[in-house]
Amino acid sequence: MRLNEQEYNQYIRIHPKLIYFAGKKLALFPKNTTLEKFLGWSVEKKYPIREALYENLHLLDEFIHEFSKELSKEDIELIQQFKHFTKGTFVVVKLTSEHAIFMDDQFAYEVLALSDPFEMFWGNNLPVMVEAVLLPFKDKIIYDGIISSYPILIGPGMKESIMHDFNRIVAQNGVISQLPVDEKIKAHAHIDPEESEIPTDEELDFFQEELEAFMAFENRQPMPEIDNLSPQDMHHILYQPFEDVSPIQWKVPVDKNVFTQEVPFFKLITAYLKMVEEAGQMKLTPKGNLQVKTCKDLYALGIINEGHIEKGTVKLNKESDSIVLQTVRIIADLAGITKKRHGKVSLTAKGKKLLDKPDLLFRAIFQTYYQKFNWEYHDLYEDNGHIQNTFGYLLYLLLQYGKEERNLQFYVEKYLLAFPFILEAIEPRSLYHSAEKYTQNCIHTRVFSRFLNWFGFIEERTTGKKFFDIEYFIRTSDTFRKIMELDASKFQFERPEGYA
């Protein structure tokens, strides 16, 4: 479903240089901007330059002329092919073993990924609406490397309409596997004579308003597979937690003692920050880690104990011997609370201000752990970041159902019902574990045993002594319910009785 290594290397050797060339010729960035600097820019910064390239196709010929000695015959043919791009809004209808199927209002296209497979973008959570540029690449179709999804979840009604259009288009025109589209196929594409007139601006505005109203309606409808949330609710929960539009909200006000006395990870990271503050500049190891004495002093506080250290399986002789202490240092750096310079760590101006504001410091730490810290760092589970990216839904489930003790499996089943693609995105390393069990173990380790337990947000009870017999029963703590809540007024429809 993607280019082979040789094809990919050829593409990235040419196409980014084309965009840079366009920006340089059209004076879209300072003259002293090097190719290396340009390549390091964010997608957002490159986007308008990429758009300018497709609006000025004569630049392709100029590029070939200026670099003719460096380009092979095959390179030149490829660049000439790019003139036959197609650009706009597509619906990604499905993924096959070989391609993703993109559809516009007239054709369906077989599209190859570049290096990362399309499953990493959407899993099997299809159809999805995207903005993209499709390019001919030899006898294939690829996208140009920049793709953006519309922030909506498509409900059952809209999905049915999309699949109806897809089946009609494929029956009429087949699936396009090369660009440009053959003229015979274009001629065969049926256009109803009554619909062939070019619509007026007023008609286009009306159609756009109707489409937006339809999409807004669809995205406000409850869906059983996501616990009767609407797609719009889910979008706010996943991508805008704690913002004004989200059902997940911080409780206000919260007594500062809740943070300083009831949240273990907060207590530990605060102790670390105070050590740094007292030292002014705390010396690190040559690798940039905490000194052994610092680790032992922090661990001796007894705030968070780790089983492998308590049992003597591992002796605390370096930072990496303690998962929680290493996480403390990393989170402080990622949150912009500490900084490392010349082998020493010190507080930033932001860190000094937040140290006296427990509520704001807590939020910075929690959201950094949630959104910036790499959860895969301390384990061997492979899920391509899907669990971390969808953690907001687990947070919602705990706020909705967590007061009552429930089996971990309750949460995992609801989670996988909402995100079934996760099972297809992972490969269990053990022959004795199903994908479901593997995912459950991953969720327990990363979400419950570490993150939420370290923050004092859950109470856990286990049954069974042997590894394969162990079951976990979980309820949320009073501390959790003191800090965050579900705001019923933020849901897109009135919740049935029994829901928040």
Steps between C-alpha positions, in 0.01 A plus 500: 500500500804726469795571273797270521821639649658588165187681377458685830861618498460626143185690592638673810817586310293696245168628633615697811760671280224599258306671779816675622576608141149646467534692825836639392384602151180661632683672790280333760777488760824692572776462241742356754270205581693182424347174382605336827323768704191478280478122541492548876193723488162378618237379253292809584784729397569310177133474404453838320822443304381156391171661391691756295686223316177349369378845393820564301570184303744681271742471792527127432654573160727765651616251764581243230690764299709619797584153633512302175854379570401361841178332390475163333272439204263316735503795744405741221218276381371478856500879546315541171242251628431720803324748268209255490423526872148510637430708807203553730270338753484121498330235706728212596248220464698190588843341530587188301811286528660705222345849500286759668192589298450878471179634345402843371169594340584322173764231542644249746881471512743230615758691708827378647650642819856631505676342800250488788200278418159667497392287798722721716282799409150359535520129579177358362298794632362571154365672300684824572503833313842640409669778307778361282697522178521179298801462272584261219810298589609282207205261459356571846321775693640640825417797722762772526584458870264759648152388591249652741185339636180689568435504879173308478386146562266373231176360635297204365273708275782686331705179469212330319476793258876492435502126430204542263698761304811281506319197359342715228832658400686167490222335301511786252872577471690224678787590733769731362853362546698753293499875436397677290160338471457345156299723267271210411415455867439873537270493200318198642442672835127562503376854548127554520410766239271666751797538736758603242448874528757685704335603829488865596687636803168520685427134424848397612455692825164330553646154435789573738261611774288189449807275517628671813159472665480130410851430632430697819181299555678168442779595738256578781330160492574242773684185394470178706857389422639809674283473811221712350729796451465696180795519257539865596512409871768243422701753303495744793594224746793373293643823365381780729482354853458767770429770240171687525321280242596168663283298740822421694573796726722595792312557822533855627600588763710216644667527840877511439544230766336253262797538266774528761379218726288259293674472160818288536658591166440869568661467845801323350555744214454793740767352729731473199430859393574628850832313496583671172389837639719463809801397292451782250666280241500128572778296342396210276690194380693519171194341331272773637334283766449554872793430730481181711470699825210703361322179397551338839390812689181527294418130520564498876209740543279194449249688286483242220657158551595270214469124538826404330695730734306404814557129431870555438479378141661828395720726710458873459845586364396728214200697378390236249456248783189693604225543242318762706809714572603500137145601409509785754811650341366459145160651583661803667708560187211446256272732700755780475538509879869407498778549248836333444810705424862386502434183699282668763126532555326812632150643524368708213323830561175311440602236753574759768156657453311169500673369811284734707180417307416132565186495286672636189811289561283189529322572173830556321637171632185298430456627146869455422483138615179454302596672175879536470669221694553184294310224684685229305830611651501253790348185349510270198136528400444613142189698412640793297377749761132418446420446870662827602328690219158367606554527877234771525233235443634285786495811716137557402411137584657533845312824566177336384530158665791516743316553831400134501770233508517324164716240333772645277346300218189721518704803395705311241189361328340844475828646380548239225138537391579867432844437346502151344783596265743483793479120499615500138782746567683288757693176477507302827851384583377195692348191339289462813320835478221602267502854359223585750700372798815669376313831471346456845843440654639805320213718623537370854875565508507843338170653604402345831810353668722798417325820392178496702645309796798735527258793505287335771196497273401134536462232764583152372420155636640180351386139519693188405863422566624346176576732210228362273239504780547858619203734462498871574209687656508878484313796641589867491632667815351794686806698386413441135145624552626807686713609203294433187139439398259452211304813411161378371429837337782439250346190342337547160169343604314425821655195664273205587427433866800345673758700304690805627 
